[in-house]
């Protein structure tokens, strides 16, 4: 009995869950991965277990042919994205052996609540944390994550910097239009450069911090000041020839994660200053 057909996204989530599970260390060949995917899918649909023994055909054999093909496609996608690498060790350096790459292992060990494994995962976490994220910022963020997974790390930093700048300018628009605080932040409208706006905003915000909700000001130094600085520096280094070394893949992964608490802080400030 064949199991029901699934979408690319559904099978990809199963494959990633298996590969990123520390208990799945025995999944070091494609056929072993196919077997585990078959077991997960069978369990999901409450399918009866196959009889063991010499004639056991494997849980992978029960997958819909489209799903089995998707597993292979997903393996190569994860390989291109740097999550897995081919080979078991120097004695078995190629296909059909596979394992988590160094980047993949670091992803497993990361404890960040904003960890993601693909573009849709990043956007899902972002939307959950920042429901009012702008469509304009999302467009640049989609490009940033796509560039990251294509190993275009400089481009990823530039797109991420543009998204962060757009969201910050949204905050300034709210602050300068506020019926309560508008007069205080109005001087920002006369400034033309983003660096000037950042500095002036912080200067004007400081005297009224005690009047704002704690949710809007908690961890402000980290989530606004520090992260904004990190993202701006990464964007400027990537966008302007300076002789600086290109960022490491691991660094850009962290930058993308940092954007989420940064954007969440901006959202809370917008709500508090409106």
N, C-alpha and C positions, 0 to 999 in steps of 0.2 A: 504494500500500500504506500503510494507516494504521498508526501506531505504537501500542504497547500503552498501556493506560490507567494513570494514576498517581494517587496520593493527593494531597490538598491539600498535605500536608507536603513530599512529594517535589518537587512543582512549585514550591512556595514557596522551597525551598532553591536550586533552579536559578535562579529569578528573582533572588533576593538575590545569589547568586554573580555573576551577570551585571551587575547594577546596581552592585555594589560593586567590580567589577574596573576598575582605572584604565584598562586597555587597551580597555574597552568604551565609550569616549566617543562612538562613533558611534551608540550605542543611545539615540537621543533622541526616538523616536516609538514608539507602541504597536506598529505593524506591524514595526518593526525589532526590538523586544523579542521579539515572537512568532516572528520568523525565527530569532533566536539561541536561543530556547528549543527550537524544532524541531530545530536543528542539534545542541544538546547532547543532547537525547533520542535523536536518531538515532544519534549517536556512542556513546551509552551502550548501545544495543541492536545495535551493529554493522550498522546498516541501510545498504544501498548508497546512494551519493550520487545526488542528482537531477541530471539533465542540465541544463546552463545554457542560456543563449540566450533568444530572444524568448518561447519557450513556457514558461519556468521559472515554476512556480506558487508556489515558495517552500517552505522547509522547514516553515514554520508550518502549511501546508495539510495536512501529513501527520499532525499531532497528532490524537489522539482528540478528538472534539468536546467531551467533558467537560474534557479538559486545556486546550483553548483557552479555554473558559469560565473555568476556574480561573485562568489567567493574568490575565484581566481582573479577576476578583475580588481577586486578590492585589495587583494594582496599586493598587486603591482601598484595600485594607487598609494597604499601605505608605504611601499618601498620608495616611490618618488617623493613622498612627503617626509621621509626620513624617520618614520616611526619604527619600521622593521628593516632589517638588512638580510641579505642572502648568506647562507652558509652557517654551519654549526660551530666550526673551529678551523684551525689551519689545516687539519687533516681532511675536513669535509667542507670546503670553502664555497660550495655553490648549491644550486637547485638540486633536489627539492627541499634542502634544509633551509630553515629560516628562523629568525629570532628577533627579539627587540634590539634595536640599535642603542648606542650610548644615549642618544637624545631620547629614545623611547623609554629607556630605563629611568632617566632623570624625570621624565614626565610622570611615570608611575610613582616615583618617590616624592614628587612635589605634593605638598599639602594645601596648596592654594585653593580656596573655594571657587576661584575663577579659572581653574584648569580646563582646557578644551582640547579636542582631538581633531577637529576639522572646522571648516568655515561655519557650517550650520550650528555646530556646538557652541562656538564663540558667540554667534548672534543670539542664540537661545539664552545663554547666560546673561548677555548684555541686556536684552529686552526684559528679562525677569528682574534685573537689578535697577534698570533705568527705563521705566515704561514710557517716559516722555522723550526718549532719544529722537532727534530729528531725522527725517528721511535723508537730508543732505549729508549728515554725518554718517548715516548707515551706508550710503553709497560709497564713501571714501573708505569706510572700515571694511566693507566687502572686498574692495580692491586691496586693502592692506593685508588681509588674511590670505587672499588668493596669491598675492605676490610672495608672501611668506612661504606658502606651501610650494611655490614654484622656485624657491631658493633665490628670489630677487629681493634680497634683504634691504638694500638701499631704498628701493622703491617702496617697500613696506613701511619703512620709517617715515618717508615723506608723506605717504597717504595717511598714516596715523597722526602725524603732526598737523595736517590740514584738518582732520576730523576734530582733534582736540581744540584747535584754534576756533573752529566754527562753533563748537559747543560753549566755549568761553565767551565768545561774542554774543551768543544768545543770553548768557547771564548778564552781560553789560546792558543789553537792550531792556531786560526786565528791571534792572536796578535803576537805570536812568528814567524809566517810564513810571516808576513806583510813585503812588500818591503820597507815601510817607517818606521815602528815602530819595526820591528823584532829584531833589535840589542838591543833596550831598554828592550824588554820583554824576550830576550833569556835566562837570568839567571833563569827563572822559570822552564826551562827544567831540571835543575840540582836538583830541589827539589822533594822530594818523598811524602811528606805528604800534604793532601789537605789544612790543616790549614796554613801551610807555604806558599803554592801557593796563597791562598786568601790574606794573609798579603802582600806578595811581589808584587802581582798584583796591589793592591791599592797604594802601595808606588811608583811603576813605572808609574802608570796611572796619578797620581796627577799632575806632571809637564807639561803634555801635554793636560790637560783638556781644556784649553783655545783655543787649535787648533782644537778641535773636534766640530761637529755640535751641536747646542743646543738640538736638539731632542735626542742626544745620552747621554747627561749629565744632562738634566733636571730631578730633583727629584732623582738624583743618590744616595744620602745618604739614602733615604728611600727605593727606589725600589731595590737597590743592597745591600748596607751594612746592613741596618736594617732587611730586609726580609730574606736575606741569613743567618744572625745570628739566627733569630727566627727559621727557618726551620732546621738549623744544630743542635741547642740545642734540639729541639723536637725529631729529629732523634737520637741523642746521648742518650738522656734520655730513649727513647724507646728501643734502640738497646743494651744498656749496663746496666746491673743490678746496680742501684744506690740508691735504696730506695725511689726514687722520686715517687709521686703519679701518676697514669696513667692519661693521658690527658682526659679532658671532651669532649664529642661529639661536643659541640659547638666550642671548641678550634680547633679541627681537621678540622671542616668545614671551619673555618677562615684560617687555614694553607693552605688548598687546594685553597681557593680563592686568597690568597697572592701569590701563585706560579705564577699566570698568569701575574701580573705586573712585577714580578721578571724576568720571562722568556722573557717578552717583552723588558725589559731593556737590557738583555744580547744580544738579537737579534740586537738591535740598536747599541750596542757597537761593535758587530761583523761587522756590516755594516760599521761603522765609521773607524774601525781599519784595515779593509781588505786592 
